[in-house]
Amino acid sequence: MAHAPGHPLTEGKRPYEFQHRVVFYDTNGVGPFECHWCGVEVDFSNMHIDHHDNDKTNNTPGNLLPSCPHCNMNRPRRERYLRFRDAFRKTIVDDDGVSEAILAQLTDRTTGRLQ
């Protein structure tokens, strides 16, 4: 927590705010922003600030990303999916592009996720 009396994020509230929110506000302004992951519009009333490197102590501006609550809370699931997808691609290696054809058949075209 950051002691930030008088900061725009603490107006009318207690004089404390999470440090990563203060850093993000001071770097990027009031918003609105697009969720880094899905593009939905978010602002300080409804967004989470995502730590890109998963290190909650790294509050450098380049590590902080605007995120909608859904994407931020589902990030572990998304990361597991990406690791699975990458491992799957490595196991089906073929010079003829068969792995891409198989992946295309297993991928939901509307969500881009493996079925």
C-alpha positions as a Markdown table, in Angstrom:
| # | Residue | x | y | z |
|---|---|---|---|---|
| 1 | Met | 0.0 | 0.0 | 0.0 |
| 2 | Ala | 1.1 | 3.5 | -0.8 |
| 3 | His | 0.3 | 6.4 | 1.5 |
| 4 | Ala | -0.9 | 8.9 | -1.1 |
| 5 | Pro | -3.1 | 11.6 | 0.6 |
| 6 | Gly | -4.3 | 14.0 | -2.1 |
| 7 | His | -3.7 | 11.6 | -4.9 |
| 8 | Pro | -6.7 | 11.5 | -7.4 |
| 9 | Leu | -7.2 | 7.8 | -6.6 |
| 10 | Thr | -7.7 | 8.5 | -2.9 |
| 11 | Glu | -10.0 | 11.5 | -3.2 |
| 12 | Gly | -13.0 | 11.1 | -0.8 |
| 13 | Lys | -11.5 | 7.8 | 0.4 |
| 14 | Arg | -8.8 | 6.7 | 2.8 |
| 15 | Pro | -5.3 | 8.1 | 2.0 |
| 16 | Tyr | -4.0 | 4.7 | 1.0 |
| 17 | Glu | -4.0 | 3.0 | -2.4 |
| 18 | Phe | -2.2 | 0.0 | -3.8 |
| 19 | Gln | 1.2 | 1.1 | -5.1 |
| 20 | His | 0.8 | -0.5 | -8.5 |
| 21 | Arg | -2.5 | 1.4 | -9.1 |
| 22 | Val | -0.8 | 4.7 | -8.1 |
| 23 | Val | 2.2 | 4.0 | -10.4 |
| 24 | Phe | -0.1 | 3.0 | -13.3 |
| 25 | Tyr | -2.3 | 6.2 | -12.8 |
| 26 | Asp | 0.8 | 8.4 | -12.6 |
| 27 | Thr | 2.2 | 6.9 | -15.8 |
| 28 | Asn | -1.0 | 6.5 | -17.9 |
| 29 | Gly | -3.5 | 9.0 | -16.5 |
| 30 | Val | -7.2 | 8.5 | -15.8 |
| 31 | Gly | -8.2 | 6.4 | -18.8 |
| 32 | Pro | -10.2 | 4.8 | -20.2 |
| 33 | Phe | -7.9 | 2.0 | -21.3 |
| 34 | Glu | -8.2 | -1.2 | -23.3 |
| 35 | Cys | -7.7 | -4.5 | -21.5 |
| 36 | His | -4.3 | -5.7 | -22.6 |
| 37 | Trp | -5.6 | -9.2 | -23.2 |
| 38 | Cys | -9.1 | -8.9 | -24.8 |
| 39 | Gly | -9.4 | -5.2 | -25.7 |
| 40 | Val | -12.6 | -4.4 | -23.6 |
| 41 | Glu | -12.7 | -0.9 | -22.3 |
| 42 | Val | -11.8 | -0.5 | -18.6 |
| 43 | Asp | -11.2 | 2.3 | -16.2 |
| 44 | Phe | -10.1 | 2.7 | -12.6 |
| 45 | Ser | -13.6 | 1.8 | -11.4 |
| 46 | Asn | -13.6 | -1.6 | -12.9 |
| 47 | Met | -10.1 | -2.7 | -13.9 |
| 48 | His | -7.3 | -4.7 | -12.4 |
| 49 | Ile | -3.7 | -3.8 | -12.9 |
| 50 | Asp | -1.9 | -7.0 | -14.1 |
| 51 | His | 1.8 | -7.6 | -13.3 |
| 52 | His | 3.1 | -8.9 | -16.6 |
| 53 | Asp | 6.0 | -10.8 | -15.0 |
| 54 | Asn | 3.7 | -12.2 | -12.2 |
| 55 | Asp | 6.0 | -10.5 | -9.6 |
| 56 | Lys | 3.6 | -8.5 | -7.4 |
| 57 | Thr | 6.6 | -6.5 | -6.0 |
| 58 | Asn | 7.7 | -5.3 | -9.5 |
| 59 | Asn | 5.6 | -2.1 | -9.9 |
| 60 | Thr | 7.7 | -0.6 | -12.6 |
| 61 | Pro | 5.5 | 1.1 | -15.3 |
| 62 | Gly | 6.6 | -1.3 | -18.0 |
| 63 | Asn | 5.4 | -4.3 | -15.9 |
| 64 | Leu | 1.9 | -3.0 | -15.3 |
| 65 | Leu | -0.9 | -3.7 | -17.7 |
| 66 | Pro | -4.6 | -2.7 | -17.7 |
| 67 | Ser | -6.8 | -5.8 | -17.4 |
| 68 | Cys | -10.5 | -6.5 | -17.1 |
| 69 | Pro | -11.3 | -8.6 | -14.1 |
| 70 | His | -12.2 | -11.6 | -16.2 |
| 71 | Cys | -8.9 | -11.7 | -18.0 |
| 72 | Asn | -6.8 | -11.0 | -14.9 |
| 73 | Met | -8.6 | -13.7 | -12.8 |
| 74 | Asn | -8.4 | -16.2 | -15.7 |
| 75 | Arg | -4.8 | -15.6 | -16.5 |
| 76 | Pro | -3.5 | -18.8 | -14.8 |
| 77 | Arg | -5.9 | -20.8 | -17.0 |
| 78 | Arg | -4.8 | -19.0 | -20.1 |
| 79 | Glu | -1.1 | -19.5 | -19.3 |
| 80 | Arg | -1.7 | -23.3 | -18.7 |
| 81 | Tyr | -3.4 | -23.4 | -22.1 |
| 82 | Leu | -0.5 | -21.6 | -23.9 |
| 83 | Arg | 2.0 | -24.0 | -22.3 |
| 84 | Phe | -0.1 | -27.0 | -23.4 |
| 85 | Arg | -0.5 | -25.6 | -26.9 |
| 86 | Asp | 3.2 | -25.0 | -27.2 |
| 87 | Ala | 4.1 | -28.5 | -25.9 |
| 88 | Phe | 1.5 | -29.9 | -28.3 |
| 89 | Arg | 3.0 | -28.1 | -31.2 |
| 90 | Lys | 6.4 | -29.4 | -30.4 |
| 91 | Thr | 5.3 | -33.0 | -30.2 |
| 92 | Ile | 3.6 | -33.0 | -33.6 |
| 93 | Val | 6.4 | -31.9 | -35.8 |
| 94 | Asp | 6.1 | -32.5 | -39.6 |
| 95 | Asp | 7.8 | -30.7 | -42.5 |
| 96 | Asp | 4.6 | -30.9 | -44.5 |
| 97 | Gly | 2.6 | -28.7 | -42.2 |
| 98 | Val | 0.5 | -31.5 | -40.8 |
| 99 | Ser | 0.9 | -30.2 | -37.2 |
| 100 | Glu | -0.7 | -26.9 | -38.2 |
| 101 | Ala | -3.5 | -28.7 | -40.0 |
| 102 | Ile | -4.1 | -30.9 | -36.9 |
| 103 | Leu | -4.0 | -27.8 | -34.7 |
| 104 | Ala | -6.5 | -26.0 | -36.9 |
| 105 | Gln | -8.9 | -29.0 | -36.6 |
| 106 | Leu | -8.6 | -29.0 | -32.8 |
| 107 | Thr | -9.0 | -25.2 | -32.4 |
| 108 | Asp | -12.3 | -23.5 | -31.9 |
| 109 | Arg | -12.4 | -20.8 | -34.6 |
| 110 | Thr | -14.5 | -18.4 | -32.6 |
| 111 | Thr | -12.3 | -18.4 | -29.4 |
| 112 | Gly | -9.0 | -19.6 | -30.7 |
| 113 | Arg | -8.8 | -22.2 | -28.0 |
| 114 | Leu | -8.2 | -25.9 | -28.2 |
| 115 | Gln | -11.4 | -27.9 | -28.1 |
